[in-house]
Amino acid sequence: MTISMVAKHAKWPAKADAIFAIAGKAQEAITKYGKENVTNSTLGALMDDDGKLIAFDSVFGVLKDMPNEEISAYAPIAGMPKYLEAVEETFFAGYKPDAHIRVVATPGGTGALKVAMWNYTEEGDEILTSDWYWSPYNTISEEAGRKISTFQLFSDEGNFNITDFKKRFKEILNKQDRLMAIINTPAQNPTGYSVSDDEWDEILAFVKEEAKNPDKKIILLVDTAYIDFAGAENEKRAFFTKFSNLPDNIFVMAAFSTSKGYTMYGLRLGALIGMSSNEEIADEFRVSSLHSGRANWSNGNRGAMLVVAEIFNDKELSEKYTVEKNEWKGILRRRAEAFVEASEEVGLELLPYRDGFFVSLPCDKPYEISDALIEKNIFMVPLGKGIRFAVCAVSEEKCRKAPKVIKEVMDRFK
Ligand SMILES: Cc1ncc(COP(=O)(O)O)c(C=O)c1O
């Protein structure tokens, strides 16, 4: 290209989204060989055993019964008050920390992550997250002139690598006055790891120690996109209470999403939740989040907000939604168990899976292995340090069969 019109900061290399590209190839293979002969484990969305997207009846029934003008009207910039209340209650589900809490609506979890990264880091800052991470963290931070730095997620024993977390945290905090750490838990994308309550104790004990230096500001951003599919009941939310009575210079935010929990992926609704011991800091969070909302998307999807509010307020509806969600949670667990068991049987190495939509396999040549698996009609997403299998999108039967083939293919690259 000889001429470029775009401003300097908006100039990026043209590259196709890797996940959507490989998902497209899987679709072509389905047309050619039939869906029963193809394992499409690419997209991070719940699918039935035939590969059809699951959209909860209990959710979309409410939306479709809503008067047009309710869906059509603008919502307040902060979000519909009923929605914000429903989010606060269902998100913490009895595990509310002793803190001042503010909730602001955003377009999806992505919108929440964007607001948090933009408002709580300075230009040029490094943002710390684990070496296995959801790649849009990088896109969001680089667009804002920030940079993702990583720590090793796993210790040799397959636990949260607190040693490397501390090391990298200290290194960056020596260079910057503030540091944001993004922790995607429970049910991390792409590994399916969930930070345990004991590991949270270690993380918080460490950051409290670092926060004794009053010149430092510590920001924890918990990405909870998959929380609705973690654990049996609400026990995977218990760590929220640990965010009680933190020093003023530790600010915690959670990025909430309705994409997975309500299957409202395309309706684009989430929230950013801020928690502080200090009321002024919580209010300041709200003011800056509202400014970002106005500057970027103005306001959110009112119909989707009302769906969440109605499910929360209507007992019968709420039960219907819970039954539907739990049914899929069970199917997801059985698929993941089938994949993990079959992997153990054939000696296929997996990263420690605890909950959620994905299982990841470490390897040195992810792109070559992904290509070789395509020859076997197994479609997996190559990542920087391995390949990802989306159990959310594959039947239990195929989850049980795939590990043997994956192992054979991976062995060829040793
Ligand atoms: C780790 C992670 N965080 C956040 C999101 C946000 O999703 P959404 O913007 O659809 O809420 C996703 C979606 O795939 C994700 O995988």
The ligand as an SDF file (V2000), in Angstrom:
LIG
                    3D

 16 16  0  0  0  0  0  0  0  0999 V2000
  -11.5110  -14.5680   29.1860 C   0  0  0  0  0  0  0  0  0  0  0  0
  -12.6290  -13.7760   28.6390 C   0  0  0  0  0  0  0  0  0  0  0  0
  -12.8970  -12.6050   29.1860 N   0  0  0  0  0  0  0  0  0  0  0  0
  -13.9000  -11.8320   28.7710 C   0  0  0  0  0  0  0  0  0  0  0  0
  -14.6980  -12.2300   27.7210 C   0  0  0  0  0  0  0  0  0  0  0  0
  -15.7460  -11.2520   27.3580 C   0  0  0  0  0  0  0  0  0  0  0  0
  -16.7660  -11.6200   26.6100 O   0  0  0  0  0  0  0  0  0  0  0  0
  -17.9610  -10.6210   26.2860 P   0  0  0  0  0  0  0  0  0  0  0  0
  -17.3670   -9.3250   25.8470 O   0  0  0  0  0  0  0  0  0  0  0  0
  -18.7260  -11.3010   25.2260 O   0  0  0  0  0  0  0  0  0  0  0  0
  -18.7190  -10.4640   27.5600 O   0  0  0  0  0  0  0  0  0  0  0  0
  -14.4650  -13.4610   27.0880 C   0  0  0  0  0  0  0  0  0  0  0  0
  -15.2660  -13.9220   25.9460 C   0  0  0  0  0  0  0  0  0  0  0  0
  -14.9480  -14.7840   25.2040 O   0  0  0  0  0  0  0  0  0  0  0  0
  -13.3960  -14.2460   27.5690 C   0  0  0  0  0  0  0  0  0  0  0  0
  -13.1070  -15.4290   27.0180 O   0  0  0  0  0  0  0  0  0  0  0  0
  1  2  1  0
  2  3  1  0
  2 15  2  0
  3  4  2  0
  4  5  1  0
  5  6  1  0
  5 12  2  0
  6  7  1  0
  7  8  1  0
  8  9  2  0
  8 10  1  0
  8 11  1  0
 12 13  1  0
 12 15  1  0
 13 14  2  0
 15 16  1  0
M  END
$$$$
